Amino acid sequence: MWLWCWTMPSREAGFAAEQRALDHLTRHGLKLIETNYRSRFGEIDLILRDGDVLVFTEVRMRSSNDFGGAGASITVAKQAKLIKTAHQYLTQFARPPACRFDAVLLGAAHDGAIEWIKNAFSTD
Protein backbone atom coordinates (compact mmCIF):
# COMPACT_ATOMS: atom_id res chain seq x y z
CA MET A 1 0.00 0.00 0.00
CA TRP A 2 2.73 2.49 0.86
CA LEU A 3 4.36 2.02 -2.55
CA TRP A 4 1.19 3.16 -4.35
CA CYS A 5 1.02 6.29 -2.23
CA TRP A 6 4.72 6.96 -2.80
CA THR A 7 4.51 6.81 -6.61
CA MET A 8 1.24 8.65 -7.06
CA PRO A 9 2.69 12.20 -7.07
CA SER A 10 5.11 11.21 -9.86
CA ARG A 11 2.27 9.78 -11.92
CA GLU A 12 0.21 12.93 -11.46
CA ALA A 13 3.23 15.07 -12.35
CA GLY A 14 3.70 12.99 -15.51
CA PHE A 15 0.10 13.50 -16.59
CA ALA A 16 0.38 17.23 -15.87
CA ALA A 17 3.60 17.42 -17.92
CA GLU A 18 1.94 15.65 -20.85
CA GLN A 19 -0.99 18.05 -20.66
CA ARG A 20 1.35 21.07 -20.66
CA ALA A 21 3.16 19.65 -23.68
CA LEU A 22 -0.11 18.91 -25.47
CA ASP A 23 -1.40 22.42 -24.83
CA HIS A 24 1.84 23.86 -26.22
CA LEU A 25 1.75 21.70 -29.35
CA THR A 26 -1.92 22.32 -30.12
CA ARG A 27 -1.34 26.09 -29.75
CA HIS A 28 1.23 25.63 -32.52
CA GLY A 29 -1.31 23.96 -34.81
CA LEU A 30 -0.76 20.24 -34.21
CA LYS A 31 -3.85 18.04 -33.89
CA LEU A 32 -4.07 15.33 -31.24
CA ILE A 33 -4.58 11.78 -32.51
CA GLU A 34 -3.88 9.68 -29.42
CA THR A 35 -2.37 9.82 -25.94
CA ASN A 36 -0.36 7.16 -24.16
CA TYR A 37 -0.32 4.64 -27.00
CA ARG A 38 1.03 1.35 -25.65
CA SER A 39 2.42 -1.70 -27.36
CA ARG A 40 4.48 -4.61 -26.12
CA PHE A 41 7.57 -2.53 -26.92
CA GLY A 42 6.72 0.56 -24.89
CA GLU A 43 4.62 3.70 -24.81
CA ILE A 44 4.40 6.86 -26.87
CA ASP A 45 3.18 9.82 -24.84
CA LEU A 46 1.48 11.78 -27.61
CA ILE A 47 0.67 11.07 -31.24
CA LEU A 48 -0.29 14.17 -33.20
CA ARG A 49 -0.66 15.33 -36.77
CA ASP A 50 1.29 18.27 -38.16
CA GLY A 51 -0.27 18.76 -41.58
CA ASP A 52 0.33 15.46 -43.40
CA VAL A 53 3.02 14.32 -40.95
CA LEU A 54 2.35 11.98 -38.03
CA VAL A 55 4.31 13.15 -34.99
CA PHE A 56 5.32 10.70 -32.27
CA THR A 57 6.14 12.80 -29.22
CA GLU A 58 8.09 11.95 -26.09
CA VAL A 59 7.47 14.25 -23.12
CA ARG A 60 10.15 14.58 -20.46
CA MET A 61 10.22 16.68 -17.32
CA ARG A 62 13.04 16.99 -14.84
CA SER A 63 13.21 19.14 -11.76
CA SER A 64 16.86 20.01 -12.39
CA ASN A 65 19.57 19.72 -15.02
CA ASP A 66 21.60 17.36 -12.85
CA PHE A 67 22.64 14.30 -14.82
CA GLY A 68 21.94 16.06 -18.13
CA GLY A 69 18.35 17.16 -17.61
CA ALA A 70 15.27 16.05 -19.48
CA GLY A 71 16.87 15.70 -22.91
CA ALA A 72 19.59 13.37 -21.71
CA SER A 73 16.95 10.99 -20.35
CA ILE A 74 15.90 10.05 -23.90
CA THR A 75 18.64 7.48 -24.27
CA VAL A 76 19.45 5.39 -27.33
CA ALA A 77 17.63 2.48 -25.67
CA LYS A 78 14.54 4.66 -25.09
CA GLN A 79 14.68 5.84 -28.71
CA ALA A 80 14.76 2.21 -29.90
CA LYS A 81 11.64 1.45 -27.84
CA LEU A 82 9.86 4.48 -29.25
CA ILE A 83 10.76 3.49 -32.80
CA LYS A 84 9.50 -0.08 -32.30
CA THR A 85 6.30 1.21 -30.73
CA ALA A 86 5.79 3.64 -33.63
CA HIS A 87 6.30 0.83 -36.15
CA GLN A 88 3.63 -1.15 -34.30
CA TYR A 89 1.26 1.83 -34.48
CA LEU A 90 1.91 2.26 -38.20
CA THR A 91 0.82 -1.31 -38.99
CA GLN A 92 -2.80 -0.09 -39.01
CA PHE A 93 -2.19 1.95 -42.19
CA ALA A 94 -2.20 0.46 -45.69
CA ARG A 95 0.08 3.35 -46.71
CA PRO A 96 1.79 4.75 -43.61
CA PRO A 97 2.05 8.54 -43.56
CA ALA A 98 5.30 10.46 -43.24
CA CYS A 99 6.29 10.66 -39.62
CA ARG A 100 8.83 12.15 -37.25
CA PHE A 101 9.87 11.90 -33.62
CA ASP A 102 9.67 15.05 -31.51
CA ALA A 103 10.56 15.67 -27.89
CA VAL A 104 9.02 18.18 -25.53
CA LEU A 105 11.30 18.95 -22.62
CA LEU A 106 9.83 20.65 -19.59
CA GLY A 107 11.64 22.42 -16.81
CA ALA A 108 10.41 22.20 -13.27
CA ALA A 109 6.71 23.00 -13.02
CA HIS A 110 7.45 26.33 -11.30
CA ASP A 111 9.76 27.71 -14.00
CA GLY A 112 7.45 26.97 -16.97
CA ALA A 113 10.24 26.37 -19.50
CA ILE A 114 9.15 24.34 -22.54
CA GLU A 115 11.57 23.22 -25.24
CA TRP A 116 10.07 21.58 -28.33
CA ILE A 117 12.58 19.67 -30.42
CA LYS A 118 11.27 18.70 -33.85
CA ASN A 119 12.94 15.65 -35.38
CA ALA A 120 14.63 14.92 -32.07
CA PHE A 121 16.01 11.67 -33.47
CA SER A 122 15.67 9.58 -36.59
CA THR A 123 14.93 5.93 -37.32
CA ASP A 124 18.30 5.36 -39.00
N, C-alpha and C positions, 0 to 999 in steps of 0.2 A: 504493500500500500504506500509506503513512504516514497518508493521510487517514482510512482505515478505523480505524486505531488511535487517531487523534485524536478521532474522534466517538464511539467506543464508550462511554466513561464517561458521556456525556450520554444516550445511548440507555438504558443501564442505569439511570441516575438517573430517567429518564422512566418506565420500567417500575416501578421501586420507588415512585415517587410515585403512579402509578395504583393500585398495590396498596394503599398506605396509604389512599388515598381510598376504594377499594372496601371495605376493612375497616371504615372509619368508617361508610360508608353502610349496609352490611349490619348492623352493630351497631345501627343506628337503624331496622331493619325493612325496608329496601328489598331487593328480590330481583334478582339479576343476570340479565340477558337475554343481553347480548352485550358483548364488549370489542373495541375498535379496529375499529369498523365503518367500512369505506371505500367511497366512491363516487367518481365522476369529479369531484365537487365538493369533496371533502375527507374528513376523518375525524372520527368522534365517539369519544371515549375510552371512555366507558361508557354503556351503555343498560340502565336498570333499571326495575323496576316498583315504584311506591309505591301500594299498593292497586290501584285501577283506572286509575291515571295512569301513562303511559309517561314516563320521565325521561331526557332526553338530557343527559349530564353532560360538561362540559369540566373537565379537571384541569390546574392550572397550579402550577408551583413556581418560586420565584425565591430566590436566595441572599441577596438584600438588597431593600430597598424603593427603591433608586435607580431612577429613571425610572418611578416609580409602582408598583412591585411587581408581584405576580402578577395582580392584578385588572385593572390597566391594560393588560396584554398581551392581553386579550380585546377587541380593537378592533371597530369597526363592521364592518370588512371580514371579520374572523374570524367574527363573529356571522352575517353573511350566508352564509358558507360552511357554517357549522353548520346554519343553517335549510334551505339547499338540500339538504344531506346528509340531514337528518331527513325532509324531504319525499320524498326518494328511498327511504328506509327504509320510510316509511308506505305506499308504493305496494303493498306486499304484503298489505295489509289491505283487505277489502271494505268494512268500516266502521272507519276508523281510530279508535283510542282517544283519549281526552283526553291531552294531553301538555304538558310544560313543559321549560324549559331551566334546568338548575342549573349552578353552578360550585363546584368545590372548590379552594380556594386553600391552598397549603402553604407554610409558612415553610421556611427552610433545614432540612435533614434533622436537624441537631443540636438545633434548638429545639423541634421537634415540633408547632408551631402548625398547627391545621387550622381553616379557616373555610369553612363550607358555606353557600352562598347559594342558597336556593330561589328559583325564578323570577328568575334573574339578568338575563334580558332576555326580551323578547317578540317575536313574529313580526310585529308591526304595522309 
